[in-house]
Amino acid sequence: ETGVTQTPRHLVMGMTNKKSLKCEQHLGHNAMYWYKQSAKKPLELMFVYNFKEQTENNSVPSRFSPECPNSSHLFLHLHTLQPEDSALYLCASSPPTGGNTEAFFGQGTRLTVV
Amino acid sequence: GQSLEQPSEVTAVEGAIVQINCTYQTSGFYGLSWYQQHDGGAPTFLSYNALDGLEETGRFSSFLSRSDSYGYLLLQELQMKDSASYFCAVYYNQGGKLIFGQGTELSVKP
């Protein structure tokens, strides 16, 4: 248990559906991240939030919409996804600023788009 | 640009020592981190090098040379449970980004 909780763990959705992924941490961290990991692929950074403000959008398609209502919660809203969006979506959090920035990851949501 | 390069696969036998290299082409970062990810699991933090030199944590050690833009993770006394993917990562203050290398899949054989 890393202290970062993601729900749901598994999600199957159609291309016309709208769904949301949730991430929650109570570690006192102020930085939160969404990553996409396709099969046998590296971790692709999608979004970064620092102190609830989005500081990075790594050229992510608009069908992925992040939301960070407070420092403890992060959402990823999904709509009109494509089959190639099927992947493991990982949320992470870390203490603010640099130095030994140890990131804590949730267990991920395994998303399948059909 | 920001890029980190690692070998895609490494194979070793139980009890051996293996070194996983990471070269980077980047600037303005704080240091080099290493993460382990077992198949189907979440990445977990292993080590961090802010300064040049060797950091040792049990069977695992990590090294950084900023002048050579190079680092490595050294795993000693390999065990079957060490079979996993290993990622190097750097944190950039601009944008607060944590960027990962492509990962090295380590297979430990009996």
Contacts between the chains, C-beta under 8 A, distances in Angstrom:
chain1	res1	chain2	res2	distance
A	2	B	42	6.6
A	2	B	44	7.4
A	31	B	96	5.4
A	33	B	98	6.4
A	35	B	100	7.9
A	41	B	102	8.0
A	42	B	87	7.1
A	42	B	100	5.8
A	42	B	101	6.7
A	42	B	102	4.2
A	42	B	103	5.2
A	43	B	43	7.0
A	43	B	87	6.7
A	43	B	100	4.3
A	43	B	103	7.7
A	45	B	97	6.2
A	45	B	98	7.1
A	45	B	99	6.2
A	45	B	100	7.6
A	48	B	95	6.2
A	48	B	96	5.3
A	48	B	97	5.7
A	48	B	98	7.9
A	50	B	96	4.5
A	55	B	95	4.9
A	55	B	96	5.0
A	55	B	97	7.9
A	56	B	95	4.3
A	56	B	96	6.9
A	56	B	97	5.3
A	90	B	42	6.5
A	90	B	43	7.4
A	92	B	43	7.9
A	92	B	98	7.3
A	94	B	91	8.0
A	94	B	98	6.8
A	96	B	96	8.0
A	97	B	93	7.1
A	97	B	96	7.9
A	98	B	30	3.7
A	98	B	31	7.9
A	98	B	91	5.6
A	98	B	93	5.1
A	99	B	30	6.2
A	99	B	31	7.9
A	99	B	50	7.0
A	100	B	31	7.4
A	100	B	48	4.8
A	100	B	50	6.8
A	101	B	30	6.8
A	101	B	33	7.2
A	101	B	48	7.7
A	101	B	91	4.3
A	101	B	98	6.5
A	102	B	33	7.3
A	102	B	45	4.5
A	102	B	48	6.8
A	103	B	33	8.0
A	103	B	35	7.8
A	103	B	43	7.8
A	103	B	45	6.6
A	103	B	89	7.9
A	103	B	98	5.6
A	104	B	45	7.5
A	105	B	42	4.0
A	105	B	43	5.0
A	105	B	44	7.2
A	106	B	42	6.3
A	107	B	41	7.3
A	107	B	42	5.2
A	108	B	42	6.0
